[in-house]
């Protein structure tokens, strides 16, 4: 999130979309290994981070760990957002909080997406938690690739263009969209347009959905170049990818998954 969201917003500035400029402020929750125990500790630390960010004149706050939220139980993004907004209000900042987990599921639903296939850097058990969370929000997950990278720094260093090979193993039959990185730590921005061209499908990521949600919270047009369909004018109207129930392809819970 510290690299891709600024990159999207800088590209927006350079494209002359609106006359806003953006500053970025961050407070870090500690995590080295992407395990459930460290994710739970990280989530507890989010309250401290929110209080620290209140010292800056921020207009919106983003919580940048999708799996930390999703590992805490179905629907937890709503609880987290409420808690963090309360901390910020207590510290004198009445601003919206966007979680990457909430942004992903809410932006998929807003666009009318009924089924996706996803790529994650996580171990298979954590990937299965993400799949279950998305399904519980009413979006079918046809297939998931778990790249099984436990070290968080290694995730952040991964070449996004490797995703062009990864998607060759992804079942996209009947899906409305592909989530190229269900993780704000795994880079994917440079590959999004290339994968859209290759698959002929809308492609998004946790970072793109988080950016779109943050722009919406600021009352700004959720548009930016180089960020694919989800940040384009084609997706301005709600239900842009909506289909009738008769056309929808649902998937059974046991459908094939892939793992590195």
C-alpha positions as a printed Julia matrix, in Angstrom:
260×3 Matrix{Float64}:
   0.0     0.0     0.0
   2.91    2.36    0.67
   4.04    2.0    -2.94
   1.05    1.19   -5.16
  -1.57    3.56   -3.73
   0.78    6.57   -3.99
   1.68    5.42   -7.53
  -1.99    5.33   -8.55
  -2.69    8.75   -7.06
   0.45   10.3    -8.56
  -0.6     8.98  -11.97
  -4.01   10.54  -11.35
  -2.37   13.9   -10.63
  -0.17   13.71  -13.74
  -3.2    12.83  -15.89
  -4.94   16.02  -14.72
  -7.89   14.19  -13.18
  -9.06   16.84  -10.72
  -6.79   19.49   -9.27
  -6.04   17.71   -5.99
  -2.6    16.73   -4.75
  -2.02   14.09   -2.1
   0.26   13.61    0.88
   0.87   10.26    2.57
   1.35    9.5     6.24
   1.88    6.06    7.75
   2.17    4.24   11.04
   3.28    0.64   10.96
   1.91   -2.47   12.62
   4.71   -4.97   13.04
   4.78   -8.3    11.16
   7.6   -10.39    9.72
   5.99  -13.75    8.98
   2.52  -13.95    7.47
   1.05  -16.35   10.01
  -2.27  -16.26   11.83
  -0.64  -15.53   15.19
   1.34  -12.57   13.85
  -1.71  -11.29   11.98
  -3.77  -11.28   15.19
  -1.02   -9.33   17.0
  -0.83   -6.94   14.05
  -4.55   -6.26   14.19
  -4.37   -5.43   17.89
  -1.65   -2.92   17.07
  -3.94   -1.11   14.62
  -5.51    0.89   17.47
  -2.14    2.43   18.34
  -1.5     3.24   14.7
  -4.83    5.02   14.31
  -4.07    7.22   17.31
  -0.66    8.1    15.89
  -2.08    9.02   12.49
  -4.5    11.41   14.16
  -1.53   13.7    14.81
  -1.42   14.45   11.05
  -4.14   16.4     9.22
  -5.36   13.3     7.38
  -8.65   13.23    5.47
  -9.0     9.46    5.19
  -7.23    6.5     6.8
  -6.53    3.14    5.18
  -5.84   -0.08    7.08
  -3.45   -1.98    4.86
  -3.56   -5.68    5.55
  -6.32   -7.63    3.89
  -5.55  -11.0     5.47
  -5.13   -9.54    8.99
  -8.77   -8.49    8.8
 -10.06  -11.59    7.04
  -8.29  -13.94    9.46
 -10.27  -12.39   12.34
 -13.6   -13.77   11.15
 -16.31  -13.15    8.57
 -17.43   -9.53    8.35
 -14.69   -8.27   10.68
 -13.82   -5.33    8.39
 -16.97   -3.59    9.6
 -15.94   -4.02   13.25
 -12.41   -2.84   12.55
 -13.52    0.25   10.62
 -15.91    1.25   13.42
 -13.25    0.76   16.11
 -10.6     2.74   14.24
 -12.99    5.58   13.42
 -13.83    5.81   17.14
 -10.12    6.03   18.03
  -9.59    8.78   15.47
 -12.63   10.71   16.68
 -11.35   10.47   20.25
  -8.08   11.97   19.02
  -9.87   14.81   17.2
 -10.04   13.44   13.64
 -13.55   12.75   12.34
 -12.51   10.9     9.17
 -13.46    7.74    7.3
 -11.48    4.52    7.69
 -11.09    2.16    4.75
  -9.82   -1.37    5.27
  -8.31   -3.17    2.3
 -10.46   -6.2     3.16
 -13.64   -4.15    3.17
 -12.59   -2.25    0.06
 -12.05   -5.43   -1.93
 -15.38   -7.05   -1.12
 -17.39   -3.81   -1.28
 -15.9    -2.73   -4.61
 -16.51   -6.17   -6.13
 -20.13   -6.04   -4.99
 -20.57   -2.44   -6.07
 -19.44   -3.33   -9.6
 -21.95   -6.18   -9.72
 -19.29   -8.91   -9.61
 -20.8   -12.26   -8.74
 -17.78  -14.52   -9.24
 -14.01  -14.1    -9.23
 -10.78  -16.05   -9.31
  -7.95  -14.78   -7.13
  -4.18  -14.9    -6.64
  -2.68  -14.56   -3.16
   0.88  -14.76   -1.83
  -0.32  -16.56    1.3
   0.03  -20.11    2.54
  -2.92  -22.3     1.58
  -4.7   -22.15    5.01
  -4.69  -18.34    4.95
  -5.78  -18.3     1.31
  -8.7   -20.53    2.25
  -9.69  -18.0     4.94
  -9.67  -15.25    2.29
 -11.76  -17.38   -0.06
 -14.27  -18.11    2.7
 -14.48  -14.43    3.65
 -15.19  -13.31    0.09
 -17.8   -16.05   -0.35
 -19.5   -15.04    2.89
 -19.88  -11.54    1.41
 -21.86  -13.03   -1.49
 -19.15  -13.23   -4.17
 -18.38  -16.71   -5.5
 -14.71  -17.69   -5.76
 -14.18  -20.06   -8.68
 -10.45  -20.64   -8.16
  -7.56  -19.46   -6.01
  -3.8   -19.66   -6.32
  -1.79  -19.68   -3.08
   1.84  -18.74   -3.81
   2.82  -19.91   -0.31
   5.24  -17.09    0.55
   5.47  -16.69    4.32
   8.1   -13.94    4.6
   6.42  -10.54    4.34
   9.43   -8.72    2.84
   9.78  -11.41    0.18
   6.14  -10.86   -0.76
   6.8    -7.16   -1.26
   9.86   -7.81   -3.45
   8.08  -10.15   -5.88
   8.21   -9.1    -9.53
   4.61   -8.23  -10.51
   5.23   -9.46  -14.05
   5.52  -13.0   -12.67
   1.74  -12.81  -12.38
   1.54  -13.11  -16.18
   2.78  -16.67  -15.76
   0.77  -17.37  -12.62
  -2.56  -16.68  -14.3
  -1.89  -19.54  -16.72
  -2.76  -21.85  -13.81
  -5.88  -19.95  -12.81
  -9.33  -21.26  -13.71
 -11.3   -18.24  -14.95
 -14.26  -20.09  -16.41
 -17.43  -18.04  -15.96
 -15.9   -15.37  -13.72
 -16.79  -11.68  -13.91
 -13.37  -10.45  -12.79
  -9.94  -11.54  -11.59
  -8.32  -10.35   -8.36
  -4.68  -10.35   -9.39
  -3.39   -9.66   -5.89
  -5.64  -10.28   -2.9
  -2.93   -8.64   -0.77
  -1.78   -5.03   -0.52
   1.79   -6.22    0.05
   2.18   -8.21   -3.2
   2.88   -5.87   -6.15
   0.59   -6.24   -9.15
  -0.07   -2.74  -10.54
   2.38   -3.02  -13.45
   0.7    -6.26  -14.56
  -2.98   -5.27  -14.31
  -3.45   -3.83  -17.81
  -1.35   -6.62  -19.36
  -3.44   -9.3   -17.66
  -6.69   -7.58  -18.67
  -5.51   -7.67  -22.28
  -4.43  -11.29  -21.99
  -7.61  -12.56  -20.32
 -10.18  -10.2   -21.81
 -11.61   -9.7   -18.3
 -11.67   -6.88  -15.75
  -8.74   -7.25  -13.34
  -8.32   -5.63   -9.95
  -6.31   -5.89   -6.74
  -6.61   -5.1    -3.05
  -4.57   -1.91   -3.58
  -6.72   -0.72   -6.49
  -9.95   -1.34   -4.58
  -8.52    0.41   -1.51
  -7.56    3.45   -3.61
 -10.99    3.57   -5.21
 -12.68    3.37   -1.82
 -10.46    6.11   -0.37
 -11.18    8.45   -3.28
 -14.89    7.82   -2.78
 -14.56    8.66    0.92
 -12.91   11.94   -0.1
 -15.74   12.75   -2.51
 -13.37   12.59   -5.48
 -13.84   10.88   -8.84
 -12.49    7.32   -8.46
 -10.49    7.5   -11.67
  -6.82    6.88  -12.45
  -4.79    5.7   -15.44
  -2.83    2.43  -15.47
  -5.11    0.87  -12.85
  -7.39   -1.14  -15.1
 -11.13   -1.4   -15.46
 -11.96   -0.76  -11.82
 -10.43    2.74  -11.9
 -11.82    3.59  -15.34
 -14.88    5.53  -16.48
 -16.49    2.2   -17.43
 -16.82    1.44  -13.73
 -18.2     4.77  -12.54
 -21.8     3.56  -12.44
 -22.77    0.98   -9.84
 -23.37   -2.56  -11.11
 -21.18   -1.95  -14.16
 -20.49   -5.68  -14.43
 -23.9    -6.84  -13.25
 -25.61   -9.75  -14.94
 -28.97  -11.4   -14.53
 -29.24  -14.39  -12.24
 -29.84  -16.64  -15.26
 -26.47  -15.64  -16.71
 -24.51  -16.0   -13.49
 -22.12  -18.92  -13.14
 -21.9   -20.07   -9.54
 -19.2   -22.37   -8.25
 -19.41  -25.19   -5.79
 -17.22  -24.94   -2.64
 -15.08  -27.89   -3.75
 -14.09  -26.52   -7.12
 -10.43  -26.86   -8.13
  -7.78  -24.72   -6.47
  -4.14  -24.36   -7.37
  -1.09  -24.03   -5.17
   2.55  -23.31   -5.9
